[in-house]
Amino acid sequence: TSFDFIPGIPAPFNFGLAILMNQKMLTFPEKIQTAPPLIPMLIEGQSFIDAQDELSVTEFMRKYGMPERINEEVFIAMAKALDFIDPDRLSMTVVLTAM
């Protein structure tokens, strides 16, 4: 599947909107469960992102109670695209910075 990004909407809001609009990957409840762990990124900015460096994507998801399907449907592909490694080895800082 692919994401449709709306021109003129700044990151990371464009990424969140693209996930919400995608009808093929996650259920609506799974999409809603993705938001709370990412809200600190919007509020605290780079300091929150930098503090996640010791966590892999998988560890971040478990820490914040994100459903495993989010890893399967979103983060595995993102991790491969960003660094060609699995989410259990990729720092969450890389993913949050990319958002």
N, C-alpha and C positions, 0 to 999 in steps of 0.2 A: 504494500500500500504506500501511499505518498501523503505528504502534508501540503496543504494549500495555505501559503502565507499571504495575508492581505497587505498590499503596499501601503506604506505610510504609518503602520503601527510599529512602534519601536520594540526592540527586544527588551526583556524577555516576554512581554505581553503577546507578541506575535506568535511565539512558540506555544504559549498556553492556549491561545485562541485556535491555533492550528490543530492542537490535540483535541480540543472540545468539538471542533467542527468535523473531525474525521469520524466517519460512521462505521468503519471496517475493523478497527483495532480493539478498542476498549469499550466496556459497557459504561453507561453514564455514572453508576456508583463508583466504578474503578477510577474514572476520570476525576471525580470529586475527592477520592482518597489521595490523589496525587497532589492536590493543591496545598493542604496544610503544611507539609514539610518544605514546600518551596516558598511559602509566604515570608519566612525570615530572610530569604535571599533578597526579596523586594524591599523589605524594611531596613535591614542592616547593611545590605550591599556587599561590597568586597570583603569587609571584615568577616562576615558570616561565611562567604565562599572560601576564604583562606583558612578558616578554622576547620573546614571539612577535609583538609588535605590528608589527614591521617586515616580517613575512612575510604574504603573502596565504594564503588557504586552499590554493590550488594550489601555491604555493612550499613551504608546510609539508609537504604531501603528498609532493612530490618530494624534499625534504630528508630525510625519514624513510622513503622507499621504499614508500609506501602505493600499492596498486594503483589504477589509473585508474577502475576500476568503482566504487570507494568514492566518488569524486568524482561520478560519474554518478548513482549510486543514492542517496547520502545528502547530500553536501555541497552540490550544486547546489540541491536543494530547501530545505535548511537556510539557505543564503545568501540565497535569495530571500525566505524567510519572515522572516529577521532584518533584512535591510536592502534588499531588492529590487534587489540587484546580483549580478553573477556572482562565483563563487569566486576568480577571478583578480584581483579588485579588493577583496574583503572581507578585512579583517584577521583572522587566525586568533585573535587575542585575543577578538574578539566571539563566535566560535563556542565557544571553550573556556570562556568565562565563561557562556555559555548552557547548557553541559553541566552 
